[in-house]
Amino acid sequence: MNMDPPQKWSTSLLSRLAAVGTEVAVGDGLVLFSPGDNGEAFLIARSGSIRVEQTSPSGRSVVLYRVGPGDSCVMTTSCMLSGIPYSAYGYAEGDVAALAIGRAAFDRLLVEDAEFRGVVFAVFSHRLIELTSVIDDLLLNRMDQKLAHWLASQARTTLHISATHQKIAAELGSAREVMSRILKDFERRGWVTLERGAITIDDLAALNRHANSSAV
């Protein structure tokens, strides 16, 4: 789904926010929030990426979205606005630096600063549309085509992809066993070579054709 990017933080707005916020740093792989945590600070990412991931009671995970530099987290915004605790995990990918706006300052800015209010709700709306697209993918798309598309997209930078089957399953909202079964079929067809923790693309053209196939 192609969407225009949401309104971004202006230099003057960021200066106002820096005056009431706190700079925070989180190391790679650490958990920023988890289900049941209360939203106590509105975060604007400066560097690094935050992976927001939902995990079912059975252990199946799906990546909902990522928060990159200049972005804010729709899950955090929802928690701050509603007072309802988090229902997903937020993991740092790389070293993350962010500006944290505490609850009292966040509530005051929403009332008093029209520019802040406009950006918060623009980003919030944009993320909700992205989440709808994720749900559509989970419900409507064939998993073998989604996997072929994912592999082809990774091949834009390298034909040797370092990723476990579990990690790919989380990215695509599936189970590790499903990913393993499809990947073994792709290997049998000669499209990929499987190694422990890695996949080598052998026939990118075939993966692209399969990803764009209309066959059911």
TANOR-V388882 format. One record per pair of residues at least 12 apart in sequence whose C-alpha atoms are under 7 Angstrom apart, sorted by the first residue. I is the first residue (numbers start at 0). J is the second residue. If there is no record, write none. Layout:
I	J
I	J
This chain:
0	132
5	121
5	122
5	125
6	118
6	121
6	122
7	118
8	118
19	100
19	104
20	98
20	99
20	100
20	101
21	98
21	99
21	100
22	97
22	98
22	99
23	96
23	97
23	98
23	99
24	95
24	96
24	97
25	91
25	94
25	95
25	96
26	91
26	93
26	94
26	95
27	91
27	92
27	93
27	94
28	90
28	91
28	92
29	90
29	91
30	89
30	90
30	91
31	89
31	90
31	91
32	88
32	89
33	85
33	86
33	87
33	88
33	89
34	84
34	85
34	86
34	87
34	88
35	84
35	85
35	86
36	84
36	85
37	78
37	84
37	85
38	75
38	78
38	79
38	84
38	85
39	79
39	101
39	102
40	99
40	100
40	101
40	102
41	75
41	76
41	99
41	100
41	101
41	105
42	71
42	97
42	98
42	99
42	100
43	69
43	70
43	71
43	97
43	98
43	99
44	67
44	68
44	69
44	70
44	71
44	96
44	97
44	98
45	68
45	69
45	96
45	97
45	98
46	67
46	68
46	95
46	96
46	97
47	67
47	68
47	92
47	93
47	94
47	95
47	96
48	65
48	66
48	67
48	68
48	91
48	92
48	93
48	95
49	65
49	66
49	67
49	89
49	90
49	91
49	92
50	64
50	65
50	66
50	89
50	90
50	91
50	92
51	63
51	64
51	65
51	87
51	88
51	89
51	90
52	87
52	88
52	89
53	87
53	88
59	174
60	169
60	172
61	169
61	170
61	171
61	172
62	169
62	170
62	172
63	130
63	133
73	123
73	126
137	172
143	181
144	209
144	210
145	210
147	206
147	207
147	209
147	210
148	207
148	210
151	203
151	206
151	207
158	199
158	200
159	197
159	198
159	199
159	200
160	197
160	198
160	199
161	196
161	197
161	198
162	196
162	197
163	196
163	197
164	178
164	179
189	201
190	202
190	205
190	206
